[in-house]
Amino acid sequence: MRKRITSFAIIFMMAFMSVVAFNMGSVRADAAESSFSGTVSSKTTTERLFLDTSSGTMEFKIDSNLTVSGSKMVLPGSSITATGYVGSDAYWHVTKISGTTSSNKVTVDQSTKATVKGRIANGTSEDLLYLVVDNGTMQIKMDDDTDLSGTTMLIVGKTVQVECARGSDAYMHALSISDAYASTGYSSTTSSSYSASTVAAVSGTAVTGTVEKGTTSSKLYLSTSAGTMEFVLDLTTDVTGCRVLIPGQSITVNFYRGSDAWNHTSKIVNNSASAASQATLDSSSKVTVTGTVEGETTENTLFLNTSAGTMQIRLDSATDFSRCPVILKDKSLQVVIERGNDEYYHAISIAQN
């Protein structure tokens, strides 16, 4: 009888220890891992991976122990295979990402080498890195031999440090990319300090002049001491320092030579801009008006020709320009406005018609 009780006790203890061991691993649940192939969605962040598959979009949590192989490009449109499991939090967790990449090889001039730090911007692909730096947005080519050993993976919104040099195709090419942190200062083995001149040498040069007639949302004509220059305005052009492009306006343009032989703008600054006033606005007075931009418009005041006459509308630092990056003469706009305690109407948001 004692022997039977002892055997039962041993079986009970073994069963109990198995349950405890299972519960201890319930964070991961030790479930079988599954792999999914697809393309990286534009909704992907540094904390979440959204993968567009043939069965729909899958969401994964990105854990610190993630391994990346084959390609470190976890960018919108990149084809990857994600391996993961369902955790005790009911979320899919990605444990491994694998992919492939290929780039065309060009000759790189090592004498033009420089190191910059910035944030990876939308539009970045496996071949071209859009990097937001102090002087604007740089376009940097990535090659098969780009050293990525210093970064876990490349993902939109991440801050990285890039060592680059000018290629025979007129692009800057990434020699190496490493993780960096937005809160830390710039540091480099090739430069003792980070300065605007460092970026200017990499992203191009700067020129000052006045805006000429014929300027559109895609082309900028600038009258300079050397004559009229023509620039391409890209979606990535930093226009936070110049929201208005009216003929006769004095501006400074940072630009670089693209592989298409055109000069592309990386940043535009309005030389005559003054600080915008911050008035208290009455939300109950909100209305939407439509009209065309008049030539008297400045960086701080929009002159809008409406059916009821010309309105003077203040432009503030809080004005939403997401649907109209720059204001051009004769452009048709739709403007949401509110009255301020300075008796002016202020633009809440601006959209192109």
N, C-alpha and C positions, 0 to 999 in steps of 0.2 A: 504493500500500500504506500509506504514511504517512497519507494522507487518511482511509483506512478505519479505521486505528487511532485517529486523533484523534476521529473521529465516535463510535466505540465508547466512548472515554474520557469524552466529553461526556455521552453517554446514561447511562453508569454513574454519573457524579457527580450527575446530576439525580435518578436513582433513589435514590441514597444520601441525598441531602439531603431527599427526600420522606419517606423512612423516619424520618430523624432528626426532622423536623418533626412527623410523626405521633406519635412516642414522647414528644416534649416536651409534647404536648397530651394525653397518656394519663391524666393525673389526672382530667380531665373527659371524655376520650375523644372529645370533640366529636360525640357521638352525637346523633341527632335527638331533640329534646325531645318529650315526650308530656304530655297533660293528662288529669287524672282529676277527676271531680266526686263529691262525697260529703259526709258529715258528720264533723266532728272527733270523734275518740274521746276518752274520759275518760283514756286512757293517755298522751295527748300531754303532753310536757314542753317546757322551753325548748330542749332539744337535739334532740328527736325529734318528728316529726309522724306521728300515726297517723290514717289516713283510712278511715272505713267506707264502702266503695263497694258497688255491686250485685254485684261479683265477689268481695267479701271485704275484709279489712282490709289496707291498704298502709302500710308504714313508710318514712318519708323522713328523711334527715338534714337538719337546718336549718343552712344555711351562713350566714356573715356577710354575704354579698352578696345575700341574699334581698330581693326587692321585694314589697311588699304594696299592693294597690289595691282600690278599691271599698269594702272594710270591713277594719278592723284587728282585728276580733273573731275570733281563732283559739281559740275556746272550745268545750268539749264541747257537741255538738248543733248547732253553727253549720254552715250549708251553705256550702261553699267549692269552688273549683276550684283544684287544685294542679298546677302545671306543673313537670316535672323531667326528669332524665336519670340514666342508670346510670353511676356513676363507676368508676374503675379499682379501687376497693375493693369492687366488686360491690354497693354500696348504691345505692338511689335517693336522689338529692339534689334537694331542692325549690329552684327558682330564683324562682318567682313564685306568690303566693297572691292570689286575687281572690274577692270575695264582695259581698253586698249586705246592708244593714240598714235598718230603719225603726223609729222610736220615736214615741210620742205626745208632742205638745208641750204643756207646761204653763207657767204663769207662775212665774218664779223671782225670789225676793226677794234682790237683790244686797246688801242691808244685812247679811245673815246669812253673807256669804262667809267661808270659812276654808280653810286648806290643811293636808292631812294626808298622812302617808306610811304605807304598809303593804304587805302581801303579798296578791296576788289569791288568793282561796280557791275551793275546789270549790263548785259551785252557781251560779257567775257565768255569766250569759247575755249575749246581745247587748243586752238592755234593762236588766239589773240587775247591778251590780258588788258582790260580797262582798269587803270589804277587812278583813283582820286587822290591827288596830292595837293599841297598848298597852292600851287600855281595853276591848277586846273585838272584836267583828266588826261593821263598819258595812255597811249596805245603801244603795248609792248608785245612783240611776237614771242611765242614759246616754241622751242625746238625739241627734237628727240633727245638731245644731250643737255637740255636745261637741268641743272642740279636741283632736285626737289627733296634731297635728303633732310633738309632743315625744316620741312613742313609736314604736318600730318596729312593734310589734304587742302586743296584750293576750293573755296566756296564763297559765293557772293556775300559781301558784308564783312568778310574777315580782313584783319589788318596784317599786312605782310611787308617784309623788307626785300627789295629786289636789287640785285647787282646786274647791270645791263650795259650793253655797248651797241654802237651803231652798226647796222648790217649793210650789205651791198644793195639791198632792196629799199634803202632809205628809212627803214623802220629801226627802232631800238629793239634789241633782242635780249631776252632774259638769260643771263649766264647761270644765275642761281636765285632761288626764292626760298625764304625762310620765314617762320612764324615771328610775328612781332605783336606788340600790345599797344593799343591806342593811348593808354595812360602813361606810357613810358616815353622818355625823350628819344630823339634820333641818335643812333650809334652806328658806327661802321668801322671796319678795319681799313678802309681806304680813305675815309674822311673823318676829321676830328669833330666837325659840327655840321648840323643840317641848316642849309640856308636857301633862300629863294634862287640865288645864282646857280646853286647846284642843279636844281630842277630846270632852270632856264636852259642850262647847257645840255640837258637831256631832252626836254620836251620841245625845244626849238629856241626861238628868240622872240623879242618883243618889239613892236613899232607903235608910234603914236601918230594919230592923224584925225581927220574929220570924216564923218559918214557922208557918202555921196548918194545922189539919187540913183535909183535902180536897185538899191539894197532890198533883198527879200528875206524870207524866213530860212532860206537855204544858201544864199550868197550874200556876202558883205563886200561892198565896194568902199575902199578907204583912200582918201586923198592924203598923200604924205609928201614930204619934202623931195622924195625921189620920184614922185609921180603917183598915179592911181594903182593901188594894189587890189587884187581880187582874192577873197578867201572863201572857203567852204565852211558853212555853219553846220556842225554835227549835232546829233541828239545829246552827245556827251559834253558839248561845250559848256564850260562853267560861266553862266550869265548872272550869277547872284549879285555881282557888282555892277551890272549894267542891264536893266530891264527894258530900256528904251533905245531904239536905233532910228533916230530922226536925222535927216540930212542937215549938215552943219554942226552936228554934235561932236565934241572932242572926246575921243576914247583911246585907250591903249589896248593893243591886241597881242596876246601871247599865241604863237603859232608854230607849227612844225610842217615839214615837207612829207606828204604822204606818198605811198607807193604808186598812187595814180598820178604823180607829178603835180598835184595841186597843193597849195598852201591851205592847211586846215587849222581852224581856230581851236585852241585849248582853253583859253580864258579871255574874257572881255571885261574891261573896267571903264566906267564912266568917269572922266576926269573932272567934270563939273558938278558931280553929285554932292548934295548936302544931306545931312542927317534928316531923316523923315520924322515929322512930329508924331507923337503918340497921344491921340485924343481919346477921351471917353466916348464910346459909341452907344447910341440908343437902338437896341435890337428890335424894338417895336416899329422902327421907321424903315425896316429893310424892304427894298424894292429891287427889281431887275430892270435895267435899261439897255437898249441896243442902239449902236451908232457907229460912226467911223472916226478914226483917229485923225486929229488935226495937227498941223505942223508946229503949233506952239507947245505941244506936249514935252514935258521934261521928266527927269527921273523921279520927281516927287509929285507931279501934278499931271493928270491925264485930261486933255481937252477932247471931249467926245461930242461930235456933231450928231444930235438926235433929232427926231421929228419935231420936238418941242423947242429946239434951239441948242446952243452949245453949253455943255455942262463942264464945270471944273471939278474933277474928282481927285482927291488925295490918294497917293499910293504909299502904303505903309510897309514896314518890315514884315508885318503879319499878313499882308495880302497874298492870297493863294494864286501863284502863277503856274501851277502844274499843267493847266490846259492851254496856256499861252506863255511860253518861256520868254519871248521878247515882244515888245510892242512896236509896230511899224506904222509909218504914215499911211493914211487912207485904208488901213486895215479895218474890217468890220468886226466889232467885238460885242459880246454880251457880258455886262458887268453887274454883279450883285453889290449893292451899296447900302450903307447905313449912315445916318446923320451923326456927326460928332459934336462935342460941346464947343468946338471952334467954329461952328456954323457951316462947315464944309461937309459935303458928302465924302465918305471914305470907301475905297474899294475893298470888299471882303474877298471876292474872287473874280477872276477874269478868264473868259473863254473865247476862242475864235469862233466866229460864225461860219 
